[in-house]
């Protein structure tokens, strides 16, 4: 069982690193560079050819992330000695809640943002997303969803760190 726990743990860590890291790089690096340095036709070609492939890869990563997380929770349930502490269950509940924020946004983004894109894509830099003000900063719906997903993911990571240090 210890080997299975280690393997599931590494799969989980690798997948959340790829998922959150990819979202972070896309939000704060890739899309701003694409918007600033490519003309509209080049951006359109890149987005139409790249985004569906990147989302297909991320679907696999997110599926493995969810499956490894559920498997680890089940394994922990069946191998844990002693009673479950209330504090541990509360931290676990918050971790699960925050972990599902980026997953839900990833799943729903094409439906939410696709209607603003000519191609129906969720990450189109030329889409006319609704703009709104958050914390005094003007942003778009797509950027706001990315920021929320990244924040939720990192809060889930922090919950996982807290869980590993609770005895």
N, C-alpha and C positions, 0 to 999 in steps of 0.2 A: 504493500500500500504506500510505503514511503516513496518508492520510485515513481508510482503513478502521480502522487501529489507533487513531486518535483517537476515531472514532465508537464502536468497541467499548469502548474505555476509559471513555468517558462513560456509555454504557449500563450498564456494569459498576458504576461508582461510584454512579450514580443508583439502581440496583436494590439494591445492598447498603445504601445509606443508607436507602431506604424499608423494606427488610426488617428490618435491625437497629434502626433508629430506631422502627419500628412495634412491634417486639417489646419494646423498652425502654420506650416510652410505655405500652403495654398492661400490662406487668408492674409498673411502678413508679408509674404515674399512673392509667390508666383503671380497672383492676380494683379497686385499693384505694378509689377514689372511688365506684365502683358498689357495692361491698360496704358502705361506710360510710353512703351517703346515699340508697339506694333500698330500698324494701321488697321482700319476696321476690317478689311478683307482678310488680312493675315490672322487677326484675332478670331474672326469667324471660322476660318479653316482650322485653326488650332483647337478652338473650343469644340467644334463639331467632331473632330477626329480624336481628341484627347480625353475629354470629359467622360464620354460613355465607357471608354476603356479603363479609366481610373476608377470610376464608380463600380465597374464589374469587379475589379481587384479588391476594392474596399468592401464590397458585399461579402466576399470570401473572408476577408479579415474580420469584419464585424460578426459574421456567423461563427467563426472560430472563437472570437472573443466572448460571445454570449454562451456558446456551448462549454467552453473551458470554465467560465465563471459559474455556470450552473453545476457543472460536474464537480468543481472544487467545493461548492457549498454542500452538495450531497455527500461527497467524500468526508468533509469535515463533520457533518451531522452524524455519520455512521462510525467515525473513528474517534470522536471527541470523548474523553473520559470526564466524568463528573457532570454536575448540573450546569446548564447554560446560564451565564450571568445576564442580568437585565441590561447592564451597560454595553456588553458585547453585542447583544441583539439590537439595541438602539443604534449603535455605530454601524452594524451590518445593514440595518434598514436604511439609514441615510446613504450608505455607500451604494446600495442597489438603486435607490431613488435617483441619486446624482448620476449613476452609470447609465440609467435609461434615458436621461435627457439627451445626450449626444446621439444615442442609437435611434431614438424616436425622431429627432430632427433629421438625421441621415435618411431615414425611411420616408419621411413626409416631405422633405425638401423639394423633390421633383414636382410634387402636386402643388405645393405652396408657391414656389418660385418659377416653375415651368410656364405658368400662364403669362409671365412678364417677358419671356424670351421668345424670339422668333422661332427657334428650334425646339422649344419646350424643355430646355435644359435648366438645371438648377443653378449652375455656376457660370452663367453667361455674363461676361463683363460689360456687354452692351445692353443688357436687359434694363428696362425702365422700372426697377423695383420702387415701391413706395418709399419715400424718405420720411424720417421722423427724427425727433430730437431725444437723445438719451443722455442723461447726466451732463447736459449742456453741450453735447457734441452732436452734430448732424450726421446721420448714418442712413444706410438703406436697410430694407428688410432682410436681404441676403446677408449683409455684414452682421446685422444684429443676431440672426440665427447662428451664424458661425461663432460669434463671440459667446453666445449663450451655450452652445455645444462645447466649446473649448473650456469654458468656466465649469460647466457641469462635469466634464471629464476629469479635470484636475481636482475638483472636490471629491470625486469618486476615488481618485488615486490617493489623496490625503486620507480618506476613510480607510482604504486598504492598508496604508502605512500604520495608522492608528491601531487597526485590528491586529496586525502582526506583532505589535509591541504590547498588546494587552495580555495579561496572563490569567 
